[in-house]
Amino acid sequence: MTIEQPSAAWKDYELIDSGDFSKLERWGPYVTIRPEPKALWPKALSDAEWRRLAHTEFKPGAGFGKAGKEDSGTWTMLHKMQEQWTIAYPAVGFNLRLGLTAFKHVGVFPEQAPNWDFIYRTVREIAGSARAAQPAAAPKVLNLFAYTGAASLAARKAGAEVTHLDAVRQVVTWARGNMELSGLDGIRWIIEDALKFARREARRGNTYQGIILDPPAYGHGPDGERWKLDECLYELLQACAAILAPENSFLVLNLYSNGYSAVLADTLVRNAFGTKSAQLDYGELVLRDRAGRALPLSVFSRLIR
């Protein structure tokens, strides 16, 4: 099992401090305070220092902690800042527009940077082998539950034909804006239920050289389809196994649910996709604060054929 974190060379993001169920983060020029249930230890810095450094603090709402609303709340301004701003991810070469949402998030999950690096590197390797065998071919990558599109941008930057799917129209629009900010084009945008789309692609006989899965613990499709991770995950993995190319291909599965372990993610992928001629890796993605403490935020399993 491996533990990965964003490179210190990424200057537009930093976890400054964590503790007392909160995290203090810098995104380019701005610093936020957000709830973090996994930060069980005391803060390294004082409350006064947190408020001196922070531009804004997320305050949980009445529904905080309830399924479907656990991230809801409002932002309290502590120092002047813009409502929207841009950061860069130079390791791959794309830009992201950030903003304060009503659900605690700002438009990117920074611990995912190692996955972006893996996607970029793997697509480039597959694209190189494809060019040698068939000059016109480009790897096809499907990004499910794609949110604001950092993984899609990594794959596109590496030369893939990217299909970006999310059930929420607003975040697809946000992702399209990130593509344009990054000077890229050609991404295919789909607003659809992930499981329905994967099954339909299998019936059509379509395959992909890369599939990226970052499913939420719960949610709804564009037509009200109910999604609960515990009930649907293995079924979704089986549907994806049917459309992943048998060679020169990869899978990235990322899970945020507190009850899921890296070993479980690995076992699910091994069972759904098999291990024949496959390289598999699994582990945790963490952020480290200035005190050196690792904050675990998600688990992953990766497969290369």
N, C-alpha and C positions, 0 to 999 in steps of 0.2 A: 504494500500500500504506500502511495506517495502523498506527500503534503506539499501543496504548491501555493504561491502567493504572487501578486503583481511584482514586477521588477521595480527596484528602487530608482531605475532610470526614468520611470514614468513620473514626470514632474507635476502633472496636472491633477494628481490625486494623492492624498495622504490621510491615513488614519492617525490623527494626532494623539488621541487618548481614548480610553474605553473604561467602562466600569459603572457600577451602580445602575445596571440595566439601561445604559445609554452609550452612545458613541459620538465622538467629536471628530468631524471629517472636513478636510479641505478639498474643494473642487475648483481648481484654478484659483481665482482671486477670492473666493467666498468660502466661509466656514459654516457648517450646519451642526446642530445638535439633534439627534434622532433617537428614539427608543431602540434598545437592542436587548431582547430577553436572554441572550446567551452571555452577556457581559456580567457575570456573576460576582466578579471581584471588585474591590474598591477602585475609584479613580486614582490615577497618579497625580493629576493636577487638582487644584482646588476648584470649588464651584465658582468662585469669583474669577478665576483664570479662564474657565470655560466660557463664562458670559462675556468676558473681555475680548476673547478671540472670536466668538461666534457672531455671525451676522443674523442668523435666524434660528429659531428652535421650534421643533414640531411638538404640538400639544395634542395628545390623544383625545378623541371625542367620546361621546357617550357609548358608542358601540364598540369601543376598543376592547379587544379580547374575545369578541363574538365572531363566530364563523361567518366569513364574507365581509366583515367590517372591522377585523382586528387591526387594520392599518389606517383606519379613518381618523381624521382630526383636522387641525388647522395649524398654520405657521404663525409664530409671533416674531415680529421684526425686532432685533436688538441693535443693529447698525444698518446704515443705508446700503442697499444692494439692488441690482437689477432683477427683474422678475424672470428673465431668461438670459442665458449666457452660453458660451461655447467653450468646450475643452477639446484638446487634441490627444490622439493616441498614436504617437509617432513610430512606435515599434512596428506597426502595420501600415500606418499612413491614412487614418481616417479621422473625421471630426464628429463630435456629438453635441447637439443642442440640449442643454439642461434647463429644467424649470421646476418650480415647487408645485407638487400635486397634492390633492386632498387625501392621498393614500401613502403618505410618508416618503414616497420615492421621489427622485429627482430626474429620472430618465435613463439611468444606467446602474448596473450592478458591478462595481469595480473589481470584486473578487473573481469575476469571470475572465479577467485578462489572460490568465494562463490558457483558458479554453480558446480565446481568440487567437493566441499565438499558435496553438496546436492546429486549429482550423486553417490558418493562413499557411503554415508550413506544410501540412499534409496535402492541401489542395495544390500547392505549387509542385510537390513531388508527383502527384497523380497527373497533373497537367503536363509535366515534362515527359512522363512515360506515354501519355496519350498522343502528344505531338510526334513522338518518335514512331508510334505505330500507325497513326491516322492524323495527318496534319490539320484537318478541319475540326477535329473533335475537341471539345472543352468539357471538363467535368461538370456534371449537373448536381447541384446541392439543394436539398430541401431543408428549410429551417422552420420547424413547427413551434408554436407558442413563441413567436419571434420577437415580441415586444418592440422596442424602439430600434432594433436592428444592428447592434454592434457585431454580432456573429455573422449576419448577412453581409455586412460591409467587409469583414475579414475575408470571407469566401470570395466575394466579388473582386476585391483588391488582388487576390491571388489568381484570378482568371477564370473563376467558375461562372456557369450559368446558374443564377440563384433564384429559387422560388421561396418567397417570404410569406409565411402564413400566420395570421393571428385572428382571433375572433372579434377583436375590438377595433372598430374603424378608426377611432382617434389615434391609437398608437401606431397603426399602419401609416396614417398621414404623418405622424411624427417621424417614423422610420424613413419615409420617402424624403422628408426634409433633411435628415441626416445624410442620406445618399447624395443629395444635391450639395450640401455643405462640404462633402468630401470630394467633390469633383468626379463622381461616378455616375453611371447610368445603367440601364438595361436590367434591373432587378424586376422580377415578376411578382406582383402584389396580389395576394389572395386573402379575402375575408371569409373564413369558413371554419367549421368544426374540424379539428385535426384528425380525429378517428375516421370521420366520414370521408375526408379527402384522401387519406392513406388507402382506405379500402377501394375507393373509386379509381385511384391510380393503379392499384393491383389488377382490377378488372380490365383496365385499359392496356395492361401489359407494360406500363411505364416503369423505369427503374432510375435510381439515382446513385451517383458515386459517393455522395455524402449525405447523411441525415443528422440533423441537430435537434435534440429534444430537450426542452427546459420547461416541463409542465408545472403548472401551479397545483397547490394542494386541493383547490376547489375552483369552480368557475362555471360560466355559461357560454355556450356557443352563440353565434349571431342570430339564430332562430330559437333561442331559449333552451338549447340542449344543455342538460345538466352534466357537469364534470366533477367527479370526486376521484382524486388520485388513487386511493386505495382500491377502488372498485374497477378502474379503467386502465391502469398503467400496463399490466402485463398484456392485456388485449391490444393496447396500442403498440406495444413493442412487437407483438406478433404481426400486426398489420405492416409495421415498418420493415420487419425482416423479409416480408414478401416483395418489397420494392427496393431493397438495397442490393446493388450489383454484387455478384459473387466474387469479384476480384477487383483490384485497384479501387477500393472503396473504404469508407470509414463511417463510424457512428460516434456521436458524443451525446451521452445522457447526463443531464444535470438535475439534481433533486434538492429542494429546499426544505421539505417537510422534516420537522424536528424528530419524528419517529423513525426516519430512514437512515440507515448506515451505508457506508461505502461498500461493505461486504455484501449487503443486500442488493445494492445497485449492480455489483459485479455478477452476483448469482442470477439476477433477472436477465441481464444481457447474455450471459452464457447459455441460459436455457432457451431464450427466444431466438438467438442468432447462431448458436453453435460455436464451437471452438476450432473447427477444422480450418487449417491454413490461416489462422487469425492470431494477431498480437492483441493482447488485452492488458489494460492498465486501469487501476481504480484508486481512489483516494479522496482527500478532502481539499477544498479551497478555503484559504484563510486570509485574513488581513492581520498585519502586525502593527501595533501602535509604537510610539516613540520609546516606550518602556520595554519593548521587545516581547510583549504578550501577544500570543496568537489567538485571534478571534475566529473560531470555525463557523462558516456560514453556509456551505453547501457541500454535497458529496457528488462525485462523478464516476462514470465508467466510460472508457473509450475503447473502441475496437478498430483495428486496421486489418484489412484483407489484402 
